[in-house]
Amino acid sequence: MTRPSSASAITWRRWWAAERGSVTAEAVLVAPVLVMLLVFVAVVVHRSVDARLRLDDAAHQAARAATLQRSTTAATTAARDTASAALAQAGLVCRDVATTLSGALTPGEAVTVHVRCTVDFGQALLLGVPGGKTLESSASEVVDTYRSQPAAGATP
């Protein structure tokens, strides 16, 4: 292997010395772009976590509303209406809201409400996030043990 000549070594050192401060200039130019990307990612993560929390709250409200009803039909309607109203009041934009009810409406039994919602992430398309994501949540509530029973022969 041959040694570089002293002239080329001197040229190399001069070139290296002339580049002082260029990394700093590049960092100053690239830093705002990186910070903006980090902020966009944080916004998308926040929206997803916030949507999950609001959906969990809507499921709990819907389960509680269902346990206050006397018939399965009324409980299903109350759960659907309560979930939709809770999501709208929370400001969560859902393309569709689906609720399902399981369990018996007898005192001491648990009623479970499952809520499914397709959340719109349309503003996050620049980051490659899909336009919507389907989130699901469920909550259970126990029907009050000491609530009155309908009279025999009465229609619920």
C-alpha positions as CSV (number, residue, x, y, z in Angstrom):
1,M,0.0,0.0,0.0
2,T,1.4,3.4,-0.9
3,R,1.4,6.3,1.3
4,P,-0.4,9.4,0.2
5,S,1.8,12.2,-0.8
6,S,2.3,15.0,1.6
7,A,0.6,17.4,-0.9
8,S,-2.6,15.3,-0.9
9,A,-2.5,15.0,2.9
10,I,-2.2,18.8,3.2
11,T,-5.1,19.2,0.8
12,W,-7.2,16.7,2.8
13,R,-6.5,18.5,6.1
14,R,-7.4,21.9,4.5
15,W,-10.7,20.4,3.2
16,W,-11.5,19.0,6.6
17,A,-10.7,22.2,8.3
18,A,-12.9,24.1,5.8
19,E,-15.9,22.0,6.8
20,R,-15.9,23.2,10.4
21,G,-19.4,24.3,11.4
22,S,-21.2,22.6,8.6
23,V,-22.7,20.0,10.9
24,T,-24.1,22.8,13.1
25,A,-25.7,24.5,10.1
26,E,-27.2,21.3,8.9
27,A,-28.6,20.6,12.3
28,V,-30.2,24.0,12.5
29,L,-31.9,23.4,9.1
30,V,-33.1,19.8,9.9
31,A,-34.1,20.3,13.6
32,P,-37.4,22.1,12.9
33,V,-38.5,19.4,10.5
34,L,-37.7,16.7,13.0
35,V,-39.6,18.6,15.8
36,M,-42.6,19.0,13.5
37,L,-42.6,15.3,12.7
38,L,-42.4,14.5,16.4
39,V,-45.3,16.9,17.2
40,F,-47.5,15.2,14.5
41,V,-46.7,11.8,15.8
42,A,-47.6,12.9,19.4
43,V,-50.9,14.4,18.1
44,V,-51.9,11.1,16.4
45,V,-51.0,9.1,19.5
46,H,-52.9,11.5,21.7
47,R,-56.0,11.3,19.4
48,S,-55.9,7.5,19.6
49,V,-55.6,7.3,23.4
50,D,-58.2,10.0,23.9
51,A,-60.6,8.2,21.6
52,R,-60.1,4.9,23.5
53,L,-60.8,6.6,26.9
54,R,-63.9,8.3,25.6
55,L,-65.2,5.1,24.1
56,D,-64.6,3.3,27.4
57,D,-66.6,6.0,29.2
58,A,-69.4,5.7,26.7
59,A,-69.5,2.0,27.2
60,H,-69.8,2.4,31.0
61,Q,-72.6,5.0,30.6
62,A,-74.4,2.7,28.2
63,A,-74.2,-0.3,30.6
64,R,-75.5,1.8,33.4
65,A,-78.4,3.0,31.3
66,A,-79.2,-0.5,30.3
67,T,-79.4,-1.8,33.8
68,L,-82.0,0.8,34.7
69,Q,-84.5,-0.6,32.1
70,R,-87.1,-3.3,32.7
71,S,-87.0,-5.1,29.3
72,T,-84.3,-6.2,26.9
73,T,-85.7,-4.1,24.1
74,A,-85.7,-1.0,26.3
75,A,-82.3,-1.8,27.6
76,T,-80.8,-2.2,24.1
77,T,-82.4,1.1,23.0
78,A,-81.2,2.9,26.1
79,A,-77.6,1.5,25.6
80,R,-77.5,2.6,22.0
81,D,-78.9,6.1,22.6
82,T,-76.7,6.7,25.7
83,A,-73.5,5.5,23.9
84,S,-74.3,7.8,20.9
85,A,-75.1,10.7,23.1
86,A,-72.0,10.2,25.3
87,L,-69.7,10.0,22.2
88,A,-71.3,13.1,20.7
89,Q,-71.0,15.1,23.9
90,A,-67.3,14.0,24.3
91,G,-66.6,15.3,20.8
92,L,-65.5,11.9,19.4
93,V,-66.4,11.7,15.7
94,C,-67.5,8.2,14.8
95,R,-68.6,7.0,11.4
96,D,-70.8,4.4,12.9
97,V,-71.7,3.3,16.4
98,A,-72.8,-0.2,17.1
99,T,-73.9,-1.5,20.5
100,T,-74.7,-5.0,21.6
101,L,-76.2,-6.1,24.9
102,S,-75.6,-9.4,26.7
103,G,-76.8,-10.6,30.1
104,A,-80.0,-10.8,32.0
105,L,-82.0,-7.9,33.5
106,T,-82.7,-9.8,36.7
107,P,-81.6,-8.3,40.0
108,G,-78.0,-9.2,40.9
109,E,-77.1,-10.3,37.4
110,A,-74.5,-8.5,35.2
111,V,-75.3,-6.8,32.0
112,T,-72.5,-6.2,29.5
113,V,-72.6,-3.6,26.7
114,H,-70.2,-3.8,23.8
115,V,-69.6,-0.6,21.9
116,R,-67.9,-0.5,18.5
117,C,-67.0,2.8,16.8
118,T,-65.0,3.7,13.7
119,V,-63.0,6.8,14.7
120,D,-62.0,9.3,12.0
121,F,-58.3,10.1,11.8
122,G,-58.6,12.0,8.5
123,Q,-56.3,14.8,9.6
124,A,-53.4,12.4,10.1
125,L,-53.3,11.1,6.6
126,L,-50.0,13.0,6.0
127,L,-48.2,10.6,8.4
128,G,-49.6,7.5,6.7
129,V,-52.2,6.8,9.4
130,P,-55.3,5.3,7.9
131,G,-58.4,7.5,7.7
132,G,-60.3,5.5,10.4
133,K,-59.7,2.9,13.0
134,T,-62.4,0.7,14.5
135,L,-62.2,0.7,18.3
136,E,-64.2,-1.6,20.6
137,S,-64.9,-1.3,24.3
138,S,-67.2,-3.2,26.7
139,A,-68.4,-2.5,30.2
140,S,-70.4,-4.5,32.7
141,E,-72.8,-3.3,35.3
142,V,-74.8,-5.2,37.9
143,V,-78.6,-4.8,38.0
144,D,-79.5,-3.4,41.4
145,T,-80.4,-6.3,43.8
146,Y,-83.1,-4.3,45.6
147,R,-84.9,-2.8,42.7
148,S,-88.6,-3.4,42.6
149,Q,-90.0,-6.1,40.3
150,P,-92.9,-5.5,38.0
151,A,-96.2,-6.8,39.2
152,A,-97.3,-10.3,38.1
153,G,-99.0,-10.1,34.8
154,A,-97.8,-6.6,34.1
155,T,-96.1,-6.0,30.7
156,P,-92.5,-4.9,31.0
